[in-house]
Amino acid sequence: MADTASPPREQWGSRIGLILAMAGNAVGLGNFLRFPRQAVDNGGGTFMIPYFIAFLLVGIPLMWIEWGVGRYGGVRGQGSTPGMFDALWKNPVAKYLGVLGLFMPVIVLIYYCYIESWTLAWTFFSLTGQTQGLDQTGMSSFFQSYVDLENGSIHGFWVPFGFFFATIAVNFWVVSKGLTAGIEKLAKIGMPILFFFAVVLVIRVLTLDPVTTTHLGVTTTQGPMDGLRFMYTPDWSALASPKVWLAATGQIFFTLSVGMGSLQAYASYLTKKDDLVLSGIATAATNETAEVVLGGSLAIPAVVTFFGVAGAVAVAKGGSFDLGFISMPLVFNSLPGGPLVAGAAGVMWFGLLFFAGITSSVSMATPALAFVEENFGWKRKRTAWTLAAIALLLGILHIVYNTRGFLDEWDYWAGTFGLVILALVETIIFVWIFGPDNAWKELHEGASMRIPAFYKPIITYVTPAFLLIMMIWWTVQDAIPTLMMTGVPAENVPVKWASRGVMVAILLFQLWMIRTAWARKAASGRDA
């Protein structure tokens, strides 16, 4: 049972605030950077078919599961997955499995804030005209000088530190204000600005005149409609490729922020009267609008127009950051209207990325804050600024060793592979151990509409099977080679081992905190 001596938990101030905050948690850098890159790199329209299938069979079911897990724990005074899993499954191991929902968001939060700080920096660079007049080589050098401290050819040594410190300060100032005065207010301000910037840019991109380009000796004339046709015209024969299916399913994890631990933390502030079914659908729909309608209609047509389809594929091969921080500024520099238009487009592009980033990063801080406040009695401000100090110190390691693979390790083990593990664990606990009938009943508590009946066997059998296949495939294809550091330059191996060592230390510390928290409950006579 919940601790009757603890103060009442906060609740969301409004339904719109809840949906915008939940959508803000899901809408992030991946919607506007990772999605266009994955779509282009996996055949455009070919990618979209498994993408929507994965959305229906994995994304929406996991969205409902995480809302159900979160609220079930929240009404029992548990705002993080250790307590939620313990409430669902009275087994000593449950709370320790819940460490995944603390570990993943803290790890991702730290390096995500660093990447988020790039968007703040490029908003400033666009505003001050520093990216204007650069060709592809110059834009690439401009970016590399920022992310590589050993390359001081353009940016001063302290520039990336300054923007990172500012990003940390803004993030934790918001979360220190609490749920309604901080996170919900940010969502109500940031999400409309994000959508406004995105709509303006999409309209401008879709009204571009066709451009003649030459790539590898082939000259073509293409416009934004060619980009849209590429995005929605599948190559049916390519659907047999497992790579496309895995890429599409992986994108669903990133785009909905499932398997992270943050959605459950947000859902823990709901009551039995709140509608999980409709709110979950509204959140997923808002995210998909941002990703497919806006993200896909912005970057892909723009890059295809100025680089052609073949050039866009080449850009995608360079990665999401090349697309967002090198190719898109080149597109803006080519827009009719001169420096003023290029600067305004850059400010809106990187501004929307910053708002997309911060509405996600504040959610990642929530599970750890809730765990410490509820189990150790700390006040919100003390907890928030303590976590800020930790994020700041560990984030410096990412700045210093970024080009040596330090960040890559955290991104893979916590931000990629770990998401599938937590999603599978929570699905097994909520659906199989808690029971399909109990889970179905919990999801419909307070609901004004019912989930279609065919989703019950999907949630019970199809979703966990999908997750298990993904985890096995990723283990064989990626996890084992990554663990063995296959192809890693020898000079980067010590840095990568150090990166793993820091992650293991954080995991062990969190396990110790869970053990201590439950020991405190037992000593005080509370339900442990």
C-alpha positions as CSV (number, residue, x, y, z in Angstrom):
1,M,0.0,0.0,0.0
2,A,1.0,3.6,-0.4
3,D,2.8,5.4,2.4
4,T,0.0,7.3,4.2
5,A,2.5,9.6,5.8
6,S,3.9,10.9,2.5
7,P,2.5,14.1,1.1
8,P,-0.1,13.9,-1.7
9,R,1.5,13.3,-5.2
10,E,1.1,16.0,-7.8
11,Q,-1.5,15.7,-10.6
12,W,-1.7,17.1,-14.0
13,G,-3.4,20.4,-14.2
14,S,-5.4,19.7,-17.4
15,R,-6.1,17.1,-20.0
16,I,-4.5,19.3,-22.7
17,G,-1.4,19.8,-20.5
18,L,-1.1,16.1,-19.9
19,I,-1.4,15.2,-23.7
20,L,1.1,18.0,-24.7
21,A,3.5,16.9,-22.0
22,M,3.2,13.2,-23.0
23,A,3.6,14.2,-26.6
24,G,6.5,16.4,-25.7
25,N,8.1,13.3,-24.1
26,A,7.7,11.4,-27.3
27,V,8.4,14.3,-29.8
28,G,12.1,14.7,-29.8
29,L,15.2,15.0,-32.0
30,G,14.4,11.6,-33.5
31,N,11.3,12.9,-35.2
32,F,13.1,15.5,-37.2
33,L,16.6,14.0,-37.5
34,R,16.5,10.2,-37.1
35,F,13.2,9.6,-38.9
36,P,14.1,11.3,-42.2
37,R,17.5,9.6,-42.2
38,Q,16.1,6.2,-41.5
39,A,13.4,6.6,-44.1
40,V,15.8,7.7,-46.8
41,D,18.4,5.1,-45.9
42,N,15.8,2.3,-46.1
43,G,14.1,3.0,-49.4
44,G,11.6,5.8,-48.6
45,G,8.2,4.3,-49.2
46,T,9.6,0.8,-48.6
47,F,10.4,1.8,-45.0
48,M,6.9,3.3,-44.4
49,I,5.1,0.0,-44.7
50,P,6.8,-1.9,-41.9
51,Y,6.9,1.4,-40.0
52,F,3.1,1.7,-39.8
53,I,2.8,-2.1,-39.1
54,A,5.2,-1.8,-36.2
55,F,3.3,1.3,-35.0
56,L,0.1,-0.7,-34.8
57,L,1.5,-4.0,-33.4
58,V,4.2,-2.6,-31.1
59,G,4.0,1.2,-30.7
60,I,0.4,1.6,-29.7
61,P,0.3,-1.5,-27.5
62,L,3.4,-0.4,-25.6
63,M,2.0,3.1,-25.3
64,W,-1.1,1.6,-23.5
65,I,1.0,-0.8,-21.4
66,E,3.3,2.0,-20.2
67,W,0.3,4.2,-19.3
68,G,-1.2,1.2,-17.5
69,V,2.0,0.4,-15.6
70,G,2.5,4.0,-14.7
71,R,-1.0,4.7,-13.4
72,Y,-1.2,1.4,-11.5
73,G,2.0,2.3,-9.6
74,G,1.1,6.0,-9.2
75,V,-2.2,5.4,-7.4
76,R,-0.1,3.3,-5.0
77,G,2.4,6.1,-4.5
78,Q,5.1,4.8,-6.9
79,G,6.4,7.2,-9.5
80,S,9.2,5.0,-11.0
81,T,9.5,1.4,-12.3
82,P,11.0,-0.3,-9.2
83,G,7.9,0.5,-7.2
84,M,5.6,-0.1,-10.2
85,F,7.0,-3.5,-10.9
86,D,6.9,-4.4,-7.2
87,A,3.2,-3.4,-7.0
88,L,2.4,-5.5,-10.1
89,W,4.5,-8.6,-9.1
90,K,5.1,-9.4,-5.5
91,N,8.4,-11.0,-6.0
92,P,11.7,-9.8,-4.5
93,V,13.3,-9.6,-8.0
94,A,10.6,-7.3,-9.4
95,K,11.9,-4.1,-7.9
96,Y,15.5,-4.8,-9.1
97,L,14.2,-5.4,-12.7
98,G,12.7,-1.9,-12.3
99,V,16.2,-0.4,-12.2
100,L,16.0,-0.5,-16.0
101,G,13.4,2.4,-15.8
102,L,15.9,4.4,-13.8
103,F,19.1,3.5,-15.6
104,M,17.9,4.2,-19.1
105,P,16.4,7.6,-18.7
106,V,19.4,8.9,-16.6
107,I,22.0,7.6,-19.1
108,V,20.1,9.0,-22.1
109,L,19.3,12.3,-20.3
110,I,23.0,13.1,-19.9
111,Y,24.2,12.6,-23.5
112,Y,20.8,13.8,-24.9
113,C,21.4,17.2,-23.2
114,Y,24.8,17.4,-24.8
115,I,23.3,16.8,-28.3
116,E,20.4,19.1,-27.4
117,S,23.0,21.8,-26.6
118,W,24.1,21.6,-30.3
119,T,20.7,22.7,-31.4
120,L,20.8,25.7,-29.0
121,A,24.3,26.5,-30.4
122,W,23.1,26.3,-34.0
123,T,20.1,28.4,-33.3
124,F,22.6,31.1,-32.1
125,F,24.9,30.5,-35.1
126,S,21.9,30.9,-37.5
127,L,20.8,34.0,-35.7
128,T,24.2,35.6,-36.0
129,G,24.8,34.5,-39.6
130,Q,27.8,32.3,-38.8
131,T,26.7,29.4,-41.0
132,Q,25.9,31.6,-44.0
133,G,28.1,31.6,-47.1
134,L,29.6,28.2,-46.4
135,D,29.8,25.4,-49.0
136,Q,29.5,21.7,-48.1
137,T,33.2,21.5,-47.1
138,G,33.0,24.6,-45.0
139,M,29.7,23.5,-43.3
140,S,31.3,20.1,-42.5
141,S,34.4,21.8,-41.0
142,F,32.2,24.2,-39.0
143,F,30.4,21.2,-37.5
144,Q,33.5,19.1,-36.8
145,S,35.2,22.0,-35.1
146,Y,32.4,22.2,-32.6
147,V,32.0,18.5,-31.8
148,D,35.8,17.7,-31.7
149,L,37.6,19.6,-29.0
150,E,40.9,18.8,-30.6
151,N,39.8,20.7,-33.7
152,G,40.0,24.3,-32.8
153,S,40.0,25.6,-36.3
154,I,36.8,27.6,-36.0
155,H,35.2,27.4,-32.5
156,G,36.9,28.3,-29.3
157,F,37.6,25.5,-26.8
158,W,34.9,26.7,-24.3
159,V,32.1,27.2,-26.8
160,P,30.6,23.7,-26.5
161,F,30.9,23.8,-22.8
162,G,29.0,27.1,-22.5
163,F,26.1,25.9,-24.6
164,F,26.0,22.6,-22.7
165,F,26.0,24.3,-19.3
166,A,23.2,26.6,-20.5
167,T,21.1,23.6,-21.7
168,I,21.5,21.8,-18.4
169,A,20.5,24.9,-16.5
170,V,17.3,25.4,-18.5
171,N,16.3,21.7,-18.3
172,F,16.7,21.5,-14.5
173,W,15.2,24.9,-13.8
174,V,12.1,23.6,-15.5
175,V,12.0,20.3,-13.6
176,S,12.8,22.0,-10.3
177,K,9.5,23.9,-10.7
178,G,7.5,20.6,-10.4
179,L,4.9,18.9,-12.6
180,T,2.3,21.6,-13.3
181,A,4.4,24.8,-12.9
182,G,7.4,23.4,-14.7
183,I,6.9,20.4,-17.1
184,E,3.3,21.1,-18.0
185,K,3.9,24.8,-18.5
186,L,6.9,24.1,-20.7
187,A,4.8,21.7,-22.8
188,K,2.0,24.3,-23.3
189,I,4.5,26.8,-24.5
190,G,7.1,24.7,-26.2
191,M,4.9,22.3,-28.2
192,P,2.9,25.1,-30.0
193,I,6.1,26.9,-30.9
194,L,7.6,23.7,-32.2
195,F,4.5,23.0,-34.4
196,F,4.4,26.6,-35.6
197,F,8.0,26.5,-36.7
198,A,7.6,23.1,-38.3
199,V,4.5,24.2,-40.3
200,V,6.1,27.4,-41.6
201,L,9.2,25.4,-42.7
202,V,7.1,22.7,-44.3
203,I,5.0,25.2,-46.3
204,R,8.2,26.9,-47.5
205,V,9.9,23.6,-48.5
206,L,6.8,22.3,-50.3
207,T,6.6,25.5,-52.4
208,L,10.2,25.4,-53.6
209,D,10.9,25.5,-57.3
210,P,12.5,22.4,-58.8
211,V,16.3,22.4,-58.8
212,T,18.8,20.9,-61.3
213,T,21.5,18.9,-59.5
214,T,24.4,16.6,-60.6
215,H,25.4,13.6,-58.5
216,L,28.1,11.2,-59.7
217,G,27.9,12.6,-63.2
218,V,24.1,12.2,-63.4
219,T,22.1,15.5,-63.9
220,T,18.5,15.6,-62.7
221,T,15.8,18.2,-62.1
222,Q,13.8,17.5,-58.9
223,G,11.5,19.3,-56.6
224,P,9.8,18.8,-53.3
225,M,7.0,16.6,-54.8
226,D,9.8,14.2,-55.9
227,G,10.8,13.9,-52.3
228,L,7.2,13.1,-51.2
229,R,6.9,10.5,-54.0
230,F,10.1,8.9,-52.9
231,M,8.8,8.8,-49.3
232,Y,5.5,7.2,-50.2
233,T,6.3,5.0,-53.2
234,P,7.4,1.5,-52.0
235,D,9.7,-1.0,-53.7
236,W,7.7,-4.1,-52.8
237,S,10.6,-6.5,-53.5
238,A,12.7,-4.7,-50.8
239,L,10.1,-5.6,-48.1
240,A,11.8,-9.0,-47.8
241,S,14.8,-7.4,-46.2
242,P,15.0,-7.9,-42.4
243,K,17.1,-4.7,-42.2
244,V,14.1,-2.6,-43.3
245,W,11.8,-4.2,-40.7
246,L,14.3,-3.8,-37.9
247,A,15.0,-0.2,-38.8
248,A,11.3,0.6,-38.9
249,T,10.5,-1.1,-35.6
250,G,13.6,0.5,-34.0
251,Q,12.3,3.9,-35.1
252,I,9.0,3.3,-33.4
253,F,10.8,2.8,-30.1
254,F,12.7,6.1,-30.6
255,T,9.8,8.1,-31.8
256,L,7.3,7.1,-29.0
257,S,10.0,7.0,-26.3
258,V,8.7,3.6,-25.2
259,G,11.0,1.3,-23.2
260,M,12.6,4.4,-21.5
261,G,10.8,4.7,-18.2
262,S,9.7,8.3,-18.6
263,L,6.2,7.6,-19.9
264,Q,5.5,5.4,-16.9
265,A,6.7,8.2,-14.6
266,Y,4.4,10.8,-16.3
267,A,1.5,8.3,-16.2
268,S,2.0,7.8,-12.5
269,Y,0.5,11.2,-11.9
270,L,-2.9,10.1,-13.3
271,T,-5.9,9.0,-11.3
272,K,-8.4,6.1,-11.8
273,K,-10.7,8.6,-13.4
274,D,-8.3,9.5,-16.2
275,D,-8.8,7.9,-19.6
276,L,-5.7,5.9,-20.6
277,V,-7.1,4.6,-23.9
278,L,-8.1,7.9,-25.5
279,S,-5.1,9.8,-24.0
280,G,-2.7,7.2,-25.3
281,I,-4.1,7.4,-28.8
282,A,-4.0,11.2,-28.7
283,T,-0.4,11.2,-27.6
284,A,0.7,8.7,-30.3
285,A,-1.3,10.6,-33.0
286,T,0.4,13.9,-32.0
287,N,3.8,12.3,-32.2
288,E,3.1,10.7,-35.5
289,T,1.9,14.0,-36.9
290,A,5.1,15.7,-35.8
291,E,7.2,12.9,-37.3
292,V,5.5,11.8,-40.5
293,V,3.5,14.8,-41.6
294,L,6.0,17.5,-40.4
295,G,9.4,15.8,-40.0
296,G,9.0,13.7,-43.2
297,S,7.5,16.6,-45.2
298,L,10.3,18.9,-44.2
299,A,13.8,17.3,-44.3
300,I,13.2,14.7,-47.1
301,P,11.6,17.0,-49.7
302,A,14.2,19.7,-48.9
303,V,17.2,17.4,-49.3
304,V,15.8,15.7,-52.4
305,T,15.1,19.1,-54.0
306,F,18.7,20.4,-53.5
307,F,20.6,17.1,-53.7
308,G,18.4,14.8,-55.7
309,V,17.3,11.3,-54.6
310,A,20.7,9.8,-55.0
311,G,22.3,12.7,-53.2
312,A,19.7,12.4,-50.4
313,V,20.6,8.7,-50.0
314,A,24.3,9.7,-49.8
315,V,23.4,12.3,-47.1
316,A,21.5,9.7,-45.1
317,K,24.5,7.4,-45.2
318,G,26.4,10.1,-43.4
319,G,24.1,9.9,-40.4
320,S,21.3,12.0,-38.7
321,F,23.7,14.7,-37.6
322,D,25.1,15.3,-41.1
323,L,21.5,15.6,-42.3
324,G,20.5,18.1,-39.6
325,F,23.6,20.1,-39.0
326,I,25.3,20.1,-42.4
327,S,22.8,19.4,-45.2
328,M,19.8,21.4,-43.9
329,P,21.9,24.6,-43.3
330,L,23.2,24.2,-46.9
331,V,19.5,24.0,-48.0
332,F,18.7,27.2,-46.1
333,N,21.7,29.0,-47.7
334,S,20.3,28.1,-51.1
335,L,16.8,29.5,-50.5
336,P,15.7,32.5,-52.5
337,G,15.8,35.7,-50.4
338,G,19.4,35.8,-49.3
339,P,20.9,35.9,-45.8
340,L,17.8,37.1,-44.0
341,V,15.7,34.1,-45.2
342,A,18.5,31.7,-44.6
343,G,19.0,33.0,-41.1
344,A,15.3,32.9,-40.3
345,A,14.9,29.3,-41.6
346,G,18.0,28.2,-39.6
347,V,16.6,29.8,-36.4
348,M,13.2,28.0,-36.9
349,W,14.8,24.7,-37.8
350,F,17.2,24.6,-34.9
351,G,14.7,26.3,-32.6
352,L,12.1,23.5,-33.3
353,L,14.9,20.9,-32.6
354,F,15.7,22.6,-29.3
355,F,12.1,22.6,-28.2
356,A,11.6,19.0,-29.4
357,G,14.7,18.1,-27.4
358,I,13.9,19.9,-24.1
359,T,10.3,18.6,-23.9
360,S,11.9,15.1,-24.1
361,S,14.8,15.6,-21.8
362,V,12.8,17.0,-18.9
363,S,10.7,13.8,-19.0
364,M,13.9,11.7,-18.7
365,A,14.7,13.4,-15.4
366,T,11.3,12.6,-13.9
367,P,11.8,8.9,-13.0
368,A,14.9,9.5,-10.9
369,L,13.4,12.6,-9.3
370,A,10.3,10.7,-8.4
371,F,12.2,7.8,-7.0
372,V,14.4,9.9,-4.7
373,E,11.6,12.1,-3.5
374,E,9.2,9.2,-2.7
375,N,11.8,6.9,-1.1
376,F,14.2,9.3,0.6
377,G,12.1,12.3,1.3
378,W,14.0,14.8,-0.6
379,K,12.3,18.0,-1.8
380,R,12.0,18.6,-5.6
381,K,14.5,21.5,-5.8
382,R,17.2,19.6,-3.9
383,T,16.7,16.5,-6.0
384,A,16.6,18.4,-9.3
385,W,19.8,20.4,-8.8
386,T,21.6,17.4,-7.4
387,L,20.8,15.4,-10.6
388,A,21.8,18.5,-12.6
389,A,25.2,18.5,-11.0
390,I,25.7,14.8,-11.8
391,A,24.5,15.4,-15.4
392,L,26.9,18.3,-15.7
393,L,29.9,16.4,-14.5
394,L,29.3,13.3,-16.5
395,G,28.3,15.3,-19.5
396,I,31.7,16.9,-19.6
397,L,33.1,13.4,-20.4
398,H,30.9,13.3,-23.5
399,I,32.2,16.7,-24.6
400,V,35.8,15.7,-24.1
401,Y,35.7,12.2,-25.5
402,N,32.9,12.6,-28.1
403,T,35.0,11.7,-31.1
404,R,36.5,8.7,-29.2
405,G,33.2,6.7,-28.9
406,F,32.3,7.6,-25.3
407,L,28.8,8.8,-26.3
408,D,28.3,5.9,-28.8
409,E,28.5,3.4,-26.0
410,W,25.8,5.1,-23.9
411,D,23.6,5.6,-27.0
412,Y,23.7,2.0,-28.0
413,W,23.4,0.2,-24.6
414,A,20.9,2.5,-23.0
415,G,19.4,4.4,-25.9
416,T,18.9,1.5,-28.3
417,F,19.4,-2.0,-27.1
418,G,18.2,-1.2,-23.5
419,L,14.8,0.1,-24.8
420,V,13.8,-3.3,-26.1
421,I,14.9,-5.1,-22.9
422,L,12.8,-2.8,-20.7
423,A,9.8,-3.0,-23.1
424,L,9.9,-6.8,-23.1
425,V,10.3,-7.0,-19.3
426,E,7.4,-4.6,-18.6
427,T,5.2,-6.4,-21.1
428,I,5.8,-9.7,-19.5
429,I,5.2,-8.3,-16.0
430,F,2.1,-6.3,-16.9
431,V,0.4,-8.7,-19.3
432,W,1.6,-12.2,-18.3
433,I,2.4,-12.0,-14.6
434,F,-0.2,-9.4,-13.6
435,G,-2.5,-11.2,-16.0
436,P,-4.1,-10.4,-19.4
437,D,-7.6,-9.9,-17.8
438,N,-6.2,-7.7,-15.0
439,A,-4.2,-5.7,-17.5
440,W,-7.2,-5.3,-19.8
441,K,-9.4,-4.2,-16.9
442,E,-6.7,-1.7,-15.7
443,L,-6.4,-0.1,-19.2
444,H,-10.2,0.5,-19.3
445,E,-10.5,2.0,-15.8
446,G,-11.9,5.5,-16.4
447,A,-12.0,5.0,-20.2
448,S,-14.7,6.7,-22.3
449,M,-14.0,4.3,-25.2
450,R,-12.9,0.7,-25.3
451,I,-9.8,-0.7,-27.0
452,P,-10.9,-2.8,-30.0
453,A,-11.2,-6.4,-28.9
454,F,-8.6,-7.7,-31.4
455,Y,-5.9,-5.8,-29.6
456,K,-6.2,-8.1,-26.5
457,P,-4.5,-11.0,-28.3
458,I,-2.1,-8.6,-30.0
459,I,-1.0,-7.1,-26.6
460,T,-0.9,-10.6,-25.0
461,Y,1.0,-12.5,-27.8
462,V,2.0,-10.5,-30.8
463,T,3.7,-7.6,-29.1
464,P,5.9,-9.7,-26.8
465,A,6.8,-12.1,-29.6
466,F,7.7,-9.1,-31.8
467,L,9.9,-7.7,-29.0
468,L,11.6,-11.1,-28.3
469,I,12.4,-11.5,-32.0
470,M,13.8,-8.0,-32.1
471,M,16.0,-8.5,-29.0
472,I,17.4,-11.8,-30.3
473,W,18.1,-10.3,-33.8
474,W,19.7,-7.2,-32.3
475,T,21.8,-9.3,-30.0
476,V,23.2,-11.4,-32.8
477,Q,23.5,-8.6,-35.4
478,D,24.6,-5.7,-33.3
479,A,25.0,-6.3,-29.5
480,I,27.7,-9.0,-29.7
481,P,29.9,-7.2,-32.3
482,T,29.4,-3.9,-30.3
483,L,30.3,-5.7,-27.1
484,M,33.4,-7.2,-28.7
485,M,34.3,-3.8,-30.2
486,T,34.6,-5.2,-33.7
487,G,36.2,-2.7,-36.0
488,V,36.9,-0.2,-33.2
489,P,40.2,1.7,-33.6
490,A,42.7,0.6,-31.0
491,E,43.1,4.1,-29.6
492,N,39.4,4.3,-28.8
493,V,39.2,0.9,-27.0
494,P,40.3,2.3,-23.5
495,V,37.8,5.2,-23.8
496,K,35.0,2.8,-24.7
497,W,35.8,0.6,-21.7
498,A,35.9,3.7,-19.5
499,S,32.5,4.7,-20.9
500,R,31.1,1.2,-20.0
501,G,32.7,1.4,-16.5
502,V,30.8,4.7,-15.8
503,M,27.5,3.1,-16.9
504,V,28.1,0.1,-14.7
505,A,28.9,2.3,-11.7
506,I,25.6,4.2,-12.2
507,L,23.7,0.9,-12.5
508,L,25.3,-0.5,-9.3
509,F,24.6,2.7,-7.4
510,Q,20.9,2.7,-8.5
511,L,20.6,-1.0,-7.4
512,W,22.0,0.0,-4.0
513,M,19.5,2.8,-3.8
514,I,16.7,0.4,-4.5
515,R,17.9,-2.0,-1.8
516,T,18.3,0.8,0.7
517,A,14.8,2.3,-0.1
518,W,13.1,-1.1,0.5
519,A,15.1,-1.6,3.7
520,R,13.9,1.8,4.9
521,K,10.3,0.8,4.1
522,A,10.7,-2.5,6.0
523,A,12.3,-0.7,9.0
524,S,9.5,1.8,9.2
525,G,6.8,-0.9,8.9
526,R,5.6,0.1,5.5
527,D,4.8,-2.4,2.7
528,A,8.2,-3.2,1.3
